[in-house]
């Protein structure tokens, strides 16, 4: 009796999908970098607020005002670089874990009106969102000041327009930077410290 030869072909199988939390865990920025980021944003906002106050006190062409503006712009370069690097790392991690498909299924689940209404109220009662909305209103005040300075909002003579425009603009800048320096950044630092 002849023995039949049996050949089994083993097909390669794709690797098992990785857990998204495991893949994204390695992308965390060390706490020192987070504190450095927050400190540089704080210095930038405080420098901008100081420049606005000094412009009111010493005039537009004061070298001290220009120095504070240069410090605030220079200190905001580091956060911009950190944001770019972290966004690139996060997008690479999301692509590696297949986050796009899970995001689409989450979006389909949120489409029901009951869930959307509950989610909206939950988000609106968050303290950070309330502070963000207040900062947004101050930014709108800043924008109104810029429109007045450009002559697009109030048809008054130039000297009055400049006074009104600079007052609105400075109020918006000072209010926004005060919110950032004394509310938003300390709360973020506290969250980083608690983690």
PAZAPA-4460 file (N, C-alpha, C; in steps of 0.05 Angstrom, whole numbers, plus 32768, in hexadecimal, padded with zeros to 4 digits):
% residues 195
    n_x    n_y    n_z   ca_x   ca_y   ca_z    c_x    c_y    c_z   seq   type   mol
   8011   7FE9   8000   8000   8000   8000   8012   8019   8000     1      X     A
   800B   802B   7FEF   801C   8043   7FED   8013   8058   8001     2      X     A
   8026   8065   800C   8020   807A   801F   801E   8095   8010     3      X     A
   8007   80A1   8013   8003   80BB   8005   8011   80D1   8015     4      X     A
   801E   80E2   8006   802B   80F8   8013   8018   810F   8017     5      X     A
   8017   8119   802E   8006   8130   8034   8017   8149   8039     6      X     A
   8011   815C   802A   8020   8175   802D   800D   818A   8039     7      X     A
   8015   8195   804F   8006   81AB   805B   8014   81C5   8056     8      X     A
   8004   81D8   804D   800F   81F2   8048   8006   8205   805E     9      X     A
   8019   8211   806B   8013   8223   8081   8016   8240   8077    10      X     A
   7FFF   824D   8077   7FFF   8269   806E   8007   827C   8085    11      X     A
   8016   8290   807E   801D   82A3   8094   8005   82B3   809C    12      X     A
   8002   82B7   80B6   7FEC   82C6   80C1   7FF5   82E2   80C9    13      X     A
   7FE3   82F5   80C6   7FEB   8310   80CE   7FEF   8311   80ED    14      X     A
   8000   8323   80F6   8004   8324   8113   7FEB   832E   8120    15      X     A
   7FE7   8326   8139   7FCE   832E   8147   7FCE   834C   814B    16      X     A
   7FB7   8358   814A   7FB6   8376   814D   7FBF   837E   8169    17      X     A
   7FCE   8394   816A   7FD7   839E   8184   7FC2   83AE   8191    18      X     A
   7FC2   83AE   81AC   7FB0   83BE   81BB   7FB8   83DB   81B8    19      X     A
   7FA5   83ED   81B1   7FAC   840A   81AC   7FB9   8417   81C5    20      X     A
   7FB0   840F   81DC   7FBC   841C   81F4   7FD9   8414   81F8    21      X     A
   7FE0   83FB   81F1   7FFC   83F3   81F3   800D   8401   81DF    22      X     A
   8004   8405   81C7   8014   8412   81B3   8017   8430   81B8    23      X     A
   8003   843D   81C3   8005   845A   81C9   8012   8460   81E3    24      X     A
   8016   844C   81F5   8022   8451   820E   803F   845A   820B    25      X     A
   804E   8450   81F7   8069   8457   81F3   806D   8473   81E8    26      X     A
   8057   8480   81E0   805A   849B   81D5   8057   84B1   81E9    27      X     A
   8054   84AA   8202   8051   84BF   8216   806A   84D0   8219    28      X     A
   8065   84EA   821B   807B   84FD   821E   8083   84FD   823C    29      X     A
   809C   84FD   8242   80A4   84FE   825E   809A   8517   826B    30      X     A
   8096   8515   8286   808A   852C   8295   809C   8545   8293    31      X     A
   80B6   8541   8291   80C7   8558   8290   80C1   8569   8277    32      X     A
   80BD   855B   8260   80B7   8569   8248   809C   8577   8249    33      X     A
   8089   856A   8257   806F   8576   825A   8070   8590   826B    34      X     A
   8080   858E   8281   8083   85A6   8292   8092   85BC   8283    35      X     A
   80A6   85B4   8273   80B5   85C8   8263   80A2   85D6   824F    36      X     A
   8091   85C6   8243   807D   85D1   8230   806B   85E5   823E    37      X     A
   8060   85DD   8255   804E   85EF   8264   805C   8608   826D    38      X     A
   8075   8605   8276   8085   861C   827F   808A   8630   8268    39      X     A
   8090   8625   8251   8096   8637   823A   807C   8645   8231    40      X     A
   8066   8637   8232   804C   8645   822B   8046   865A   823F    41      X     A
   804B   8655   8259   8046   8668   826E   8057   8681   826A    42      X     A
   8071   867D   8264   8083   8693   8260   807A   86A4   8247    43      X     A
   8072   8696   8232   8069   86A4   821A   8050   86B5   8220    44      X     A
   803D   86AA   822E   8024   86B9   8234   802A   86D0   8248    45      X     A
   803B   86CA   825C   8041   86E0   826F   8051   86F6   8262    46      X     A
   8063   86EF   824F   8072   8703   8240   8060   8714   822F    47      X     A
   804C   8707   8223   8039   8716   8212   8028   8729   8223    48      X     A
   801F   8720   823B   8010   8732   824D   8021   8749   8256    49      X     A
   803A   8743   825D   804C   8758   8266   8052   876C   8250    50      X     A
   8054   8763   8237   8058   8775   8221   8040   8787   821C    51      X     A
   8028   877D   8220   8010   878D   821D   800F   87A3   8233    52      X     A
   8015   879B   824B   8015   87AF   8261   802B   87C4   825D    53      X     A
   8042   87BB   8255   8058   87CE   8250   8053   87E0   8238    54      X     A
   8045   87D6   8224   803E   87E6   820D   802B   87FD   8216    55      X     A
   8019   87F7   8228   8007   880B   8233   8017   881F   8244    56      X     A
   802A   8815   8253   8039   8827   8266   804F   8837   8258    57      X     A
   805F   882A   8247   8077   8836   823C   8074   883F   821F    58      X     A
   805F   8836   8212   805B   883D   81F6   8062   8826   81E3    59      X     A
   805A   882A   81CA   805C   8816   81B5   8079   880F   81AE    60      X     A
   808B   8823   81AE   80A6   881F   81A4   80BA   881A   81BA    61      X     A
   80B2   8813   81D2   80C4   880E   81E8   80D5   87F5   81E3    62      X     A
   80EF   87F6   81E8   80FF   87DE   81E5   80F8   87C7   81F8    63      X     A
   80EE   87CF   820F   80E5   87BA   8223   80CD   87AB   8218    64      X     A
   80BB   87B9   820C   80A3   87AC   8200   80AC   8798   81EA    65      X     A
   80BE   87A1   81D9   80C8   8790   81C4   80D6   8778   81CF    66      X     A
   80E5   877B   81E5   80F4   8765   81F1   80E0   8750   81FC    67      X     A
   80CB   8759   8209   80B7   8746   8213   80A9   8737   81FD    68      X     A
   80A3   8745   81E7   8096   8738   81D0   80A9   8723   81C4    69      X     A
   80C3   8729   81C2   80D6   8716   81B7   80D8   86FD   81CA    70      X     A
   80D8   8702   81E4   80D9   86EC   81F7   80C1   86DA   81F4    71      X     A
   80A9   86E6   81F2   8091   86D6   81F0   8090   86C6   81D6    72      X     A
   8098   86D2   81C0   8099   86C3   81A7   80AD   86AD   81A8    73      X     A
   80C5   86B3   81B3   80DA   869F   81B5   80D2   8687   81C6    74      X     A
   80C4   868D   81DC   80BC   8677   81EE   80A6   8666   81E3    75      X     A
   8097   8670   81CF   8082   8660   81C3   808C   864F   81AC    76      X     A
   80A5   8650   81A5   80B0   863F   8190   80B2   8622   819A    77      X     A
   80BB   861F   81B3   80BE   8604   81BE   80A3   85F5   81BF    78      X     A
   808D   8601   81C9   8074   85F2   81C8   806B   85EB   81AC    79      X     A
   8071   85FC   8199   8069   85F5   817D   8079   85DD   8174    80      X     A
   8092   85DB   817A   80A2   85C3   8172   8099   85AA   8181    81      X     A
   8092   85AD   819A   8088   8596   81A9   806E   858C   819E    82      X     A
   805C   859E   8196   8043   8596   818B   8047   8587   8170    83      X     A
   8059   8591   815F   805E   8584   8146   8069   8567   814A    84      X     A
   807C   8564   815C   8088   854A   8161   8074   8537   816D    85      X     A
   8065   8540   8181   8051   852F   818D   803B   8527   817A    86      X     A
   8032   8539   8169   801E   8533   8155   8028   851E   8142    87      X     A
   8040   8520   8139   804C   850C   8127   804D   84F1   8134    88      X     A
   8056   84F0   814E   8058   84D6   815C   803C   84CB   8160    89      X     A
   8029   84DC   8168   800E   84D2   816C   8001   84C7   8153    90      X     A
   8005   84D5   813D   7FF9   84CB   8124   8006   84B1   811B    91      X     A
   8020   84AE   811F   802D   8494   8119   8023   847E   812B    92      X     A
   801F   8484   8144   8014   8470   8156   7FF8   8468   8150    93      X     A
   7FE8   847C   8148   7FCC   8477   8141   7FCA   8467   8127    94      X     A
   7FDC   846C   8115   7FDC   845D   80FC   7FE4   8440   8101    95      X     A
   7FF7   843C   8113   8001   8421   8119   7FEC   8410   8127    96      X     A
   7FDA   841D   8136   7FC6   840E   8145   7FAB   840C   8137    97      X     A
   7FA8   8418   8120   7F8F   8417   8112   7F7A   8428   8120    98      X     A
   7F81   843F   812A   7F6F   8450   8139   7F58   845B   8128    99      X     A
   7F5D   845D   810E   7F4A   8469   80FC   7F30   8459   80FB   100      X     A
   7F32   843F   80FA   7F1A   842F   80F9   7F0A   8430   8113   101      X     A
   7F18   8431   812A   7F09   8433   8143   7EFD   844F   8146   102      X     A
   7F09   8463   813A   7EFE   847E   813C   7EE5   8480   812B   103      X     A
   7EE4   8472   8115   7ECB   8472   8104   7EB4   8464   8113   104      X     A
   7EBA   844E   8121   7EA4   8441   812F   7E9B   8451   8147   105      X     A
   7EAD   8460   8154   7EA5   8471   816A   7E94   8488   8160   106      X     A
   7E9B   8493   8148   7E8B   84A8   813D   7E6F   849F   8137   107      X     A
   7E6B   8487   812D   7E51   847C   8127   7E40   8478   8141   108      X     A
   7E4E   8471   8157   7E3F   846E   8170   7E36   8488   817B   109      X     A
   7E44   849E   8176   7E3E   84B8   8182   7E27   84C6   8173   110      X     A
   7E1F   84BB   815C   7E0C   84C9   814B   7DF0   84C9   8157   111      X     A
   7DEA   84B8   816A   7DCF   84B8   8176   7DCC   84D2   8186   112      X     A
   7DB4   84DE   8186   7DB0   84F8   8192   7DB1   84F6   81B1   113      X     A
   7DA8   84E0   81BD   7DA9   84DF   81DA   7DC6   84DF   81E3   114      X     A
   7DD6   84CF   81D6   7DF2   84CE   81DF   7E00   84E8   81D9   115      X     A
   7DFA   84F5   81C3   7E07   850F   81BD   7DFF   8524   81D1   116      X     A
   7DE5   8526   81D9   7DDD   853A   81EC   7DEA   8536   8207   117      X     A
   7DEB   851D   8210   7DF9   8517   822A   7E16   851D   8229   118      X     A
   7E23   8517   8212   7E3F   851C   820E   7E45   853A   820E   119      X     A
   7E33   8549   8202   7E36   8566   8201   7E35   8572   821D   120      X     A
   7E22   856A   822D   7E20   8575   8248   7E37   856C   8259   121      X     A
   7E40   8554   8255   7E57   854A   8265   7E70   855B   825E   122      X     A
   7E74   8561   8245   7E8B   8571   823C   7E89   858D   8246   123      X     A
   7E70   8599   8245   7E6D   85B5   824D   7E70   85B9   826A   124      X     A
   7E6B   85A5   827B   7E6F   85A9   8298   7E8B   85A4   82A1   125      X     A
   7E9D   859E   828E   7EB9   859B   8295   7EC5   85B7   829A   126      X     A
   7ED4   85BA   82AF   7EDF   85D5   82B6   7EF2   85DF   82A0   127      X     A
   7F01   85CD   8294   7F14   85D6   827F   7F05   85E2   8267   128      X     A
   7EEE   85D7   8261   7EDF   85E1   824A   7ED4   85FD   8251   129      X     A
   7ECB   8601   8269   7EC0   861B   8271   7ED7   8630   8270   130      X     A
   7EEF   8629   8279   7F05   863B   8278   7F0C   8641   825A   131      X     A
   7F0B   862C   824A   7F11   862F   822D   7EFD   8642   8220   132      X     A
   7EE3   863F   8227   7ECF   8651   821C   7ED3   866E   8225   133      X     A
   7EDB   8672   823E   7EE1   868D   8247   7EF9   8698   8239   134      X     A
   7F0D   8688   8234   7F25   8691   8225   7F1D   8698   8208   135      X     A
   7F0B   8688   81FD   7F02   868E   81E2   7EF3   86A8   81E0   136      X     A
   7EE3   86AF   81F4   7ED5   86C8   81F5   7EE9   86DF   81F6   137      X     A
   7EFF   86DC   8206   7F13   86F0   8208   7F22   86F3   81ED   138      X     A
   7F26   86DC   81DF   7F32   86DE   81C4   7F20   86EC   81B1   139      X     A
   7F06   86E9   81B4   7EF3   86F8   81A3   7EF6   8716   81A8   140      X     A
   7EFA   871D   81C1   7EFE   8739   81C9   7F18   8744   81BC   141      X     A
   7F2C   8733   81BC   7F45   873B   81AE   7F40   873F   8190   142      X     A
   7F31   872D   8184   7F2A   8730   8168   7F1A   8749   8162   143      X     A
   7F08   8750   8174   7EF8   8769   8170   7F0A   8781   8172   144      X     A
   7F1E   8780   8184   7F31   8796   8186   7F41   8799   816C   145      X     A
   7F49   8783   8160   7F58   8784   8147   7F46   878F   8131   146      X     A
   7F2D   8788   8130   7F1A   8793   811C   7F16   87B1   8120   147      X     A
   7F15   87BA   8138   7F12   87D6   813D   7F2B   87E5   8135   148      X     A
   7F42   87DA   813B   7F5C   87E6   8133   7F5E   87E8   8114   149      X     A
   7F53   87D5   8107   7F54   87D5   80E9   7F3F   87E7   80DD   150      X     A
   7F2D   87F1   80ED   7F19   8803   80E3   7F01   87F5   80D7   151      X     A
   7EFE   87DB   80DC   7EE9   87CB   80D1   7ED0   87CA   80E2   152      X     A
   7ED2   87D2   80FB   7EBC   87CE   810D   7EAE   87E8   8115   153      X     A
   7EBE   87FC   811C   7EB2   8816   8125   7EBA   882C   8112   154      X     A
   7EA7   883B   8107   7EAE   8852   80F6   7EB2   886B   8106   155      X     A
   7EC8   886D   8115   7ECE   8885   8124   7EE9   888F   811B   156      X     A
   7EF0   88A7   8125   7F0A   88B2   811D   7F21   88A1   8127   157      X     A
   7F39   88A5   811C   7F4F   8894   8120   7F59   8893   813D   158      X     A
   7F5A   88A9   814B   7F64   88A9   8166   7F52   889A   8179   159      X     A
   7F38   889D   8176   7F25   888E   8186   7F25   8870   817F   160      X     A
   7F28   886B   8165   7F28   884F   815C   7F41   8841   8168   161      X     A
   7F58   884E   8169   7F70   8842   8174   7F6C   883D   8192   162      X     A
   7F61   8850   81A0   7F5D   884C   81BD   7F4B   8835   81C3   163      X     A
   7F34   8834   81B5   7F21   881F   81B9   7F2C   8804   81B0   164      X     A
   7F39   8804   8199   7F44   87EB   818F   7F5A   87DF   81A1   165      X     A
   7F6C   87F0   81A9   7F82   87E7   81BB   7F77   87DE   81D6   166      X     A
   7F62   87EC   81E0   7F57   87E3   81F9   7F4A   87C8   81F7   167      X     A
   7F3A   87C3   81E2   7F2E   87A9   81DE   7F43   8793   81DA   168      X     A
   7F57   879A   81C9   7F6C   8787   81C3   7F7C   877F   81DC   169      X     A
   7F84   8794   81EB   7F94   878E   8203   7F84   877F   8218   170      X     A
   7F6A   8785   821B   7F59   8777   822D   7F57   8759   8225   171      X     A
   7F54   8754   820C   7F52   8739   8202   7F6C   872A   8207   172      X     A
   7F83   8737   8201   7F9D   872A   8205   7FA2   8725   8223   173      X     A
   7F9E   8739   8233   7FA3   8735   8250   7F90   8720   825C   174      X     A
   7F77   8720   8254   7F64   870C   825F   7F6C   86F0   8257   175      X     A
   7F72   86ED   823D   7F7A   86D2   8233   7F93   86C9   8240   176      X     A
   7FA8   86DA   8242   7FC1   86D1   824D   7FBE   86CC   826B   177      X     A
   7FAD   86DB   8279   7FA8   86D6   8295   7F9A   86BB   8299   178      X     A
   7F87   86B4   8288   7F7A   869A   8289   7F8E   8683   8285   179      X     A
   7FA0   8687   8271   7FB4   8673   826B   7FC8   8670   8282   180      X     A
   7FD2   8686   828B   7FE7   8685   82A0   7FDE   867C   82BB   181      X     A
   7FC5   8684   82C3   7FBD   867F   82DE   7FA7   866A   82E1   182      X     A
   7F9B   8660   82CB   7F87   864C   82CE   7F8E   8633   82BD   183      X     A
   7F92   8637   82A3   7F96   8620   8291   7FB0   8612   8296   184      X     A
   7FC6   8620   8296   7FE0   8612   8299   7FE3   8606   82B5   185      X     A
   7FDB   8613   82CB   7FDD   8605   82E5   7FCB   85EC   82E6   186      X     A
   7FB4   85EC   82D9   7FA3   85D4   82DA   7FB0   85BE   82C9   187      X     A
   7FBC   85C4   82B3   7FCB   85B0   82A3   7FE3   85A5   82B3   188      X     A
   7FF1   85B7   82C1   8008   85AE   82D1   7FFF   859C   82E7   189      X     A
   7FE8   85A2   82F3   7FDE   8591   8308   7FD6   8575   82FD   190      X     A
   7FCA   8575   82E5   7FC3   855B   82D9   7FDC   854B   82D2   191      X     A
   7FF1   8558   82C9   800A   854A   82C3   8016   853F   82DD   192      X     A
   8015   854E   82F2   8020   8546   830C   8011   852E   8317   193      X     A
   7FF6   852E   8314   7FE6   8518   831F   7FEA   84FE   8310   194      X     A
   7FF2   84FF   82F6   7FF5   84E6   82E7   800C   84D6   82F0   195      X     A
***
